[in-house]
Amino acid sequence: MSLANRVLYDGLYTFVLRMLNVACAAGLGILTARLLGPAGKGIYALPSVEAGLITAAFTGLGSAFSYFLLNHKPGPRVLRPALIVAGLFVAAGALAIVPIAFLAGQHWAAIPAMVSLPASAAINLASGFAIGTKRVRFSTTLNVAVTLTTFALMAAGLLLVARSAGVAIIVWIVSSTVVAIFGIAWMMWHARNLEPGDPPSVRAFAHFSVKVGFVQLISLLNYRADLYIVAIMTNAASLGMYTVAISAAESLLVPTQVAALVTSPHIGSLDRQAAAHLTARCVRNNLLVALAVCGVLFAFAYPIVHLLYGAAFLPVVPVLRMILVGVFALSLGSPMSSYFTLKLGRPEVAMWLAGAAAAICIAVSVALVPSMGMMGAAIGSTVAYVCGQIAAIWYFSRSAAVRIREILVPTAQDASVYWAFLGRVVADGRALLGSR
């Protein structure tokens, strides 16, 4: 199978499962909103919000795994430095959660946030191993499994045990732990088949993990700083409603992340020029997808929120529309981040770009939230998203020697590739049905 068809088949599989993931995540959000209410949903969200600030850095574990597997062929002994560094990340993360919980004024949330860390580290390792061994579909399946498991157990817990934030928090921890155990077992089983090689040292693995993890932490502040500011400067009900707006808007990023995910192994292994052109094609693809999905939700935000979440959440509609503008811009960034990290081995580029955007988000949000509440945070995040992506496109264009037009304007060749792939899918489907 050609590279183009392989990537597109991986993309089709990933798209279908990620849309399933979006549906389940939306169902989970609706379920918790309806059964817990704005205040209860805000309490339920606190541990995951606090843990999220730490687990963003855990993404570095997966990226380091992918990088060494794709570029250095380290063999099965790579598991040793990976697991050691993961343990160090979990220990450091547990210590870092304490001041975060005290800053938020919710000391109790530190314990469940800490307990969730090992599962997050394990899932990131398993996902990184899947990308590094070009098993993109398993990485997607693992992420969907977390959402499906959480949704199923959450429905059982809230409907059969008690409609309380405490039950919801326990379900959140148990669900991710179950999937993490499965992911680690799968990784250990398949690692036996790696060809013997020279694994990186613990220090080298940790160094790359910290670099990428710090980039992801700064990136999280870029598109989550507003959420933390709302958590600190407003009440639980406002936090509950704002999490609905964030979840609804950023769920639309899932279709645009498909291109970055399925092409990341190829961006990391192709020569620099080919990787740059593949990255530009991904950005063009994301532009069209984001325009379609963000436009629909922007137009029908009021009836959708009213139908799914109820009248209590209607004040969040204008906030959601503001965030959608920023999400449209943010959708363009993930392929370029893959290029900087997996091809150039320079995650610090994405870090500086995200850091500048995060500073803008924090400054604008802190200035506006006291007087405008949730809308002030939404404005801050949107301004940051737009400024950050303008800078990212400019830098990628210069460093990769790719014209901005090639990055942003779809071409006839794009259409021909997708049309040819559709023909391949139809032909394969007919052959499969005929054989049966």
N, C-alpha and C positions, 0 to 999 in steps of 0.2 A: 504494500500500500504506500502511495506517495506521502511525503511529509505533509503536504497541504490537506490531503484527505484524512490522514491520521489526526492532525490537529483539529480539523472540523468535526470528525466523529467524536473526539474527546470533548470538543466544545458542545456538540449536541447533547451528549450524555450529561455533561456538567450543567448545561442550561436547564434541562428537564429536572434534574435533581435539585438544582438551586431554586427553581421556581416552586418545587414541592417544599423546599425548606422555607421559602418566603411565606407560602400558604400556612405551613405549620407554625411559623413564628408569629404570623398575624393572628392565627387562632389562639396561640398561647397568650399574646398580648390582650386579645379581646376577653379571653377566659378570666385572666387575672384582674383586668379592669372591671369587668362586670361583677365578679364575685367579691372583690376586695374594695372597690371604690377608689377614688383619687388618693385619699390619705393612706389606705392600706397598701395600695400599689406603690406609693412612695416609700413606705417602710420596707416592703419586700425588695425594692430596687436598691436600697442603701448598701447592703453587703456586696452586691454585684458591681455597683458603681465604684466602691472603694477597691475591690479586688481588681476591677478592670484597669485601674491606673497602674497596677503592678504587672498583671498578666500581659499587658501590651508589650512589655520588655521580653516576655517569654517567647514572643514571635521570633526573636533572635535565635533561639534554640533550633527551631525548624529551618530557618534560613541558613544557619551554619551547617546543619546536616545536609541540606540540599546542595550547598556550595561545594563542600568537600566530596560528596558522592559524585557530583557532575564533573568536577574539574580535577580531582586528585586520585580517584579510584582507591579508596583507603582500605577496602576489605571489611570482613565482619568485625575485626577488632575496633572499628570506629565506634561500636556501641559503648565501650568503656569510657572514653572521654565524654561522649554525649550524655550518658547517665550521671556521671560525676558532676558535670557542669549543671545539669538539670537540678540535681540535689542542692548545689550551691545557690542557684537562682531561687529555689523555693525557700531556703533558709533566709536569704537576704530579703526576699519579698515579705516574709512573715514579720521580720523586724520593721520593715518600712511601712507596713499597714498600721502599726500602732499610732504613730503621729498623725496619719491621715484620719483615722477614726476620731482622735481627740480634736483635731482641727474642725471636723464636721460636727462636733458636739454630740456624737452618737457612739459612745464607747462600746456598747454591746455589739455593734456591727463588726468589730474587729475579729471576733472569734469565728463566725461563719465565713468571713472573707479569707482568713488564714487557712481554714480547713479546705477551702475550694482550690488552693494553689497547686497541690500535687497533681490533681486531675488535669488542670490546665497545662502544666508543664508536659505531662505525658501525651496529651492530645497533640500539642505542638510538635513534639518529637516524632510521633507516628506520622503526622501530616508531612513533616519535612523529609522523612525517610521515603514516603510515597512519591513526593516530587523528585527527590534525588535519584530514585530508581525508575523514573518515568512512568509511575503508576498513578497518573493524575486522577483517574476515576475513583481510586480508593480514598484519596484525600477528600474529594467531594462527598463520597459516601459517609466518611467519618463525621464530617460537619453536619450532614443531614441527620445522622443517627443521634447526635446530641439533642437536636431540636425535637425529633420524633419521640425520643425517650422522655424528654422533659415534658412534652405536651401530654403524653399518655399518663405518666405518673402524676402530673399536676392535676389533671381532670379527676383522677381517682382520689387524690389526697384532698382536694378542696370540696369535692362533692360527697365523698364518703366519710372523711375523717372530720374536718372542720374548715370553715371558710375564714382562715386566719393567715396573716402574713408569716407567722412562725412556721406553719405547715408548708407554705410555699417556699420558704427559704430552705427547709430540710429537703424538699423534693428537688430543688435546683442543685444542691450539693450531691445528692445520691445519684441523680441522673448522669451528671458529668463524670462521676467516679466510675460508674458501670461502663460507660463508653470508653473511658481512658484505659481501663483494665483490658478490654477487648483490643484496643488499638496497640497497646504495648505488646500483648501476646502475638498479634499479627506481625508486628515489626520484628520481634525476636525470631519468629519462625522463618520469615523470608530473609533475614540477614544471614542465615546459614549458607545461602546460595551465592553470596557475593564472592567474587574472585579474590584470593588473598592479595593483600596490598600493604602499603605503609600508612598506618593511620596517623592522623594529626595528634600532637601532644594535647594534654588537657589544657595547657596554657594557650596553644594556638586556637583550639576550639572555643575556649572561654573568651579569648580576645575578639574573635569574629562575632560570637554570640552577643557580647556586650556592645560592640559597635552597632550591630543591626538592632539589638534590643533598645538601645538608647534612641536610635532613629524612630523606632515604632512608638516609643514613649513620647517623644516630641510630637510625632504625628497624631497620637491620641489626644494630646493637649490641643493640637490644631483643631480637631473636630469633636473634642469632648470637654474642653475647658469651660465652655458655656454651661454644660451640664453640672460640673462641679461648682461653678459659681452659683447656679440656681439652688443646688443642694445646701450651700453654705449661707446664702443671703435671703432665701425664701423659706416657705414652710413645706411640710410633707405633701400637702395637696397639690401645690404648684409643681413640686418635683414629680409627682405621679403623672400629672398632665403633660409635663414637658418630656418625660420619657416616652409617652405615647407619640408625641410629635417627632421626636428623634427616631424612634423605632420605625414609624411609618415612612418617614422620608428616606432614611438610610437603608431600608429594605429594598429600595429601588436601585441601590448600588449593586445588588447581587447579580442582576443580569449583566452589568458592565464589568463585573469582576471575572466573569467566565473567560473572556479573551485573555486577560492577564494570567489567570491560573493555568489554562491549558497550554499556553505558549511559553510559560516561564522556563520549563526544561530546555526548550529549543533556543530561547533567547540566551540562556546560559551556555549552550554548547555550540551554537553557530559562530562563524567568524563575525568580527565586529560590524562590518558593513551590512551583512545579511541580517544580523540581529537588530540593527538600527531600523532597517526598512520594515521588518516584521513588527517592531514596536510601534512605528508610525501607523501601520495598518490597523493595529489593535486600538490605537487612540481614535482613529477615524470611525471604526466600528462602534466604540463606546459613545461617541458623539451622537450618532444616529439613534442608538438604543435609549440613551438617557433623555434625548429630546422627546421621544415618544412616551416613555413611561412617566417622566416628570410632568409633561404637559397634561396627560390624562388626570393624574392625581390633583394637580393644581386646579383644573377646571371643576372637578367634582369633589373637592375636599369636604364641603359642608355636608352633602347628603351621605357621603361615605362615613365620616366621623359619627354623624347622628345615628346611622343605621348600625354600625358595628360597635361603637363604644357607649352610645347613649347620650342624652342631653347634658349630663353632668360634665362631659368632656368637650362640649361645643366651644368654650372660650379658647381652645387650642387651635382652631381652624386658621385664623390669620397668622399665628406663629408657624404652623405647618407650611403654609404657602411661602412664607419668607425663607424658611430653611430649604425648601425645594429649589429655590434659585441657586443657593450655594451648593447643594448636592449635585445639581447638573454640572457645575464646574468641577467639583471634586471627582466626578466619575472618570475624568480624563487622566487622572494621575497614576493609577496602579500599574499600567504597562511601563511607563517611564521609570517608576520605582524599581521594577524588575530589571530593567536594563542597567540602571546605575548599580544595583546590588549584585546581580548574578553574572552580568557580563563584564562590567568594569571592576567589580570587587570594591566599589567605593560607596558603601551605604551612607557615608557622611554627607554626600551631596543631597540626598533626600532629607537628611537630618537638618541641614542648614535651611533648606527651603521650607520644611515643615516648622522649624523653630521660628523663622520670621513670621509665618502665618499664625502660629500659636501666640506670639507676642501681640499681634494685632487683635486676635480674638479676645485675649484676656483684657487688654487695655480698653477695647470698645465695650465689652460686656460689663466690666466693673464700673465703667462710667455710666452705662445706661440702665442696668438692672435695678438700682435703687428707685429710679423714677418710672421705668417702663415695665418692670417685672420680666416675665418670660419673653416678651417681644424684644426687649433690649438684648437678651442673650442670643436670640435668633438673628438679630441684625449683626451682632458681633461675629458669630460663626460664619454668616454668609459673606461678609466683607473679607474675612480671613480666607475662606475657600477660594474666592475669586482672585484675590491678590496672589495667593500661593500658586495657583495653577497657571496664571499668566507668567510668573517667574519660572516655573518648571518647564513650560513649553519653550520659552526663550532659551533657557540653558540647554535643554535637550537638543534643540535645533542647532545650536552652536557646537556643542561637544560631539554630536553624532554626524555633523555635516549634512543635515536633512533640512530641507526648506520647510518653513512653517505651513505653506500651502499643502505640502505632502502630508503633514501631520493632521491637518484639520479638514481638508476637502476630500470627500469620497471620490473615487475614480471609477471609470468604466471597467477597469481590470478587477476591482473589488466585486462589482456586480457579476462579472463573468465567472469568477472563482466560486461565488455562492451559488450561481445558477448551475455550474458544472457539478458542484457537490450535491445539489438537490437531485440532479439526474442520477448521480451515483447512488443516492439513498433509495430512489424509486427502483432502479435496476436491482440493487441488492435485495430490496423487499420482494420484488417479483420472483427473483431467483430462490429466495427462502421459501416463499409460498409454493412455488412450483416444485421444490424438492420435497415438500411435505405432501 
